[in-house]
Amino acid sequence: MEKYYIVDSSILPDVVDKVIEARTLIENGQVRQVSEAVRQVGISRGTYYKYKDYVFLPDAGLTSRKAVISLMLHHDRGILSEVLATVSNAEASILTINQNIPIHDWASVVISFDISNLAGTLDDLLAKLRQAHGVTDVALISVE
């Protein structure tokens, strides 16, 4: 499993900033080839290729946080609506809902939502979902 860290750039080698700068030149179309980009920023092609897939700046436009949960819902009218209302009442915004067909009256559901404006904690929301009628196996899959 990969590990990611957020670190202060002052402890990283100077080439990291230059690799990001070179990649930006290429992505923005300011240069056509890697050789042009690395010459412009003052690093070798080898250095560029060593780091290019591993160093990134945080997205400047990243203002949202996302979470993905899975749960099992009993196949009764209104249970999914109850779950969605619980998520909405917590000020989370639903992004996607994937529901499988019920087997033995239970359906697997995966919901992704924006938690940027979440009222309370994610643990609070999960606890409320676990207490909802007809809901079992609530699990947090990922958080971004």
C-alpha positions as CSV (number, residue, x, y, z in Angstrom):
1,M,0.0,0.0,0.0
2,E,1.3,3.4,-1.0
3,K,1.8,6.1,1.7
4,Y,1.4,9.8,1.1
5,Y,2.7,12.7,3.1
6,I,2.3,16.4,3.2
7,V,5.7,18.0,3.8
8,D,7.1,21.5,3.9
9,S,9.0,22.1,0.7
10,S,12.0,23.5,2.6
11,I,13.1,19.9,3.5
12,L,12.9,18.7,-0.1
13,P,15.6,18.9,-2.7
14,D,15.4,22.0,-5.0
15,V,14.8,19.7,-8.0
16,V,11.3,18.8,-6.8
17,D,10.1,22.4,-7.5
18,K,11.9,22.3,-10.8
19,V,10.2,19.0,-11.8
20,I,6.8,20.4,-11.0
21,E,7.7,23.6,-12.9
22,A,8.9,21.5,-16.0
23,R,5.7,19.4,-15.9
24,T,3.6,22.6,-15.7
25,L,5.4,24.0,-18.8
26,I,4.6,20.8,-20.7
27,E,0.9,20.6,-19.5
28,N,0.3,24.2,-20.3
29,G,1.7,23.8,-23.8
30,Q,4.5,26.4,-23.2
31,V,7.0,23.8,-24.4
32,R,6.5,20.8,-26.7
33,Q,9.1,18.4,-25.4
34,V,10.5,17.2,-22.1
35,S,14.0,18.2,-23.3
36,E,12.8,21.8,-23.7
37,A,11.2,21.9,-20.3
38,V,14.1,20.5,-18.4
39,R,16.6,22.8,-20.2
40,Q,14.4,25.8,-19.3
41,V,14.2,24.9,-15.6
42,G,17.7,23.7,-15.3
43,I,17.4,20.0,-14.5
44,S,18.4,16.8,-16.3
45,R,15.9,14.6,-18.1
46,G,16.8,11.7,-15.7
47,T,15.9,13.9,-12.7
48,Y,12.6,14.8,-14.4
49,Y,11.7,11.2,-15.1
50,K,12.8,10.1,-11.6
51,Y,10.3,12.4,-9.9
52,K,7.6,13.4,-12.4
53,D,5.1,10.7,-11.3
54,Y,5.6,11.2,-7.6
55,V,5.6,15.0,-6.8
56,F,2.5,17.2,-7.1
57,L,1.3,20.5,-5.8
58,P,-2.1,20.4,-4.0
59,D,-4.9,21.4,-6.3
60,A,-5.4,25.2,-6.0
61,G,-9.1,24.7,-6.7
62,L,-9.5,21.9,-4.2
63,T,-12.2,23.2,-1.9
64,S,-14.2,20.1,-1.5
65,R,-13.6,16.9,0.6
66,K,-15.2,13.7,-0.5
67,A,-16.1,10.5,1.3
68,V,-17.3,7.1,0.1
69,I,-19.4,4.7,2.3
70,S,-20.9,1.3,1.7
71,L,-23.9,-0.1,3.4
72,M,-26.5,-2.8,3.2
73,L,-30.1,-1.8,3.0
74,H,-33.2,-4.0,3.6
75,H,-35.5,-4.0,0.6
76,D,-38.3,-2.0,2.2
77,R,-39.9,1.2,0.9
78,G,-38.4,4.4,2.2
79,I,-35.1,3.1,3.6
80,L,-32.9,4.6,0.9
81,S,-34.8,7.9,1.3
82,E,-34.1,7.8,5.1
83,V,-30.4,7.3,4.4
84,L,-30.3,10.2,1.9
85,A,-32.2,12.4,4.4
86,T,-29.7,11.6,7.1
87,V,-26.8,12.5,4.8
88,S,-28.6,15.7,3.7
89,N,-29.4,16.7,7.3
90,A,-25.7,16.4,8.1
91,E,-25.1,19.0,5.4
92,A,-23.3,16.5,3.1
93,S,-24.0,16.7,-0.6
94,I,-24.6,13.4,-2.4
95,L,-22.4,13.0,-5.5
96,T,-23.2,9.4,-6.6
97,I,-25.4,6.5,-5.5
98,N,-24.8,2.9,-6.7
99,Q,-27.3,0.3,-5.6
100,N,-27.3,-3.3,-6.5
101,I,-30.4,-5.4,-6.9
102,P,-31.7,-6.9,-3.6
103,I,-30.7,-10.5,-2.9
104,H,-32.5,-12.1,-0.1
105,D,-34.1,-8.7,0.6
106,W,-30.8,-6.9,1.1
107,A,-29.2,-4.5,-1.3
108,S,-25.6,-3.3,-1.4
109,V,-25.3,0.5,-1.7
110,V,-22.2,2.7,-2.2
111,I,-22.7,6.4,-1.8
112,S,-20.1,9.2,-2.4
113,F,-20.7,12.6,-1.1
114,D,-19.0,16.0,-0.5
115,I,-18.3,16.6,3.2
116,S,-16.8,20.1,2.8
117,N,-19.7,21.6,4.8
118,L,-20.4,18.6,7.0
119,A,-22.2,19.5,10.2
120,G,-20.5,17.5,12.9
121,T,-18.0,14.8,12.2
122,L,-18.0,11.9,9.8
123,D,-18.0,9.5,12.7
124,D,-21.3,11.2,13.9
125,L,-22.8,10.7,10.5
126,L,-21.8,7.0,10.3
127,A,-23.2,6.4,13.8
128,K,-26.6,7.9,12.7
129,L,-26.6,5.7,9.6
130,R,-25.8,2.6,11.7
131,Q,-28.9,3.5,13.9
132,A,-31.2,3.9,10.9
133,H,-34.0,1.3,10.5
134,G,-33.1,-1.3,7.8
135,V,-29.4,-0.3,7.5
136,T,-26.5,-2.6,8.4
137,D,-22.8,-3.0,7.6
138,V,-22.1,0.7,7.3
139,A,-18.4,1.1,6.4
140,L,-16.3,4.1,5.4
141,I,-14.5,3.2,2.2
142,S,-12.4,6.3,1.7
143,V,-12.0,10.0,2.4
144,E,-10.3,12.5,0.2
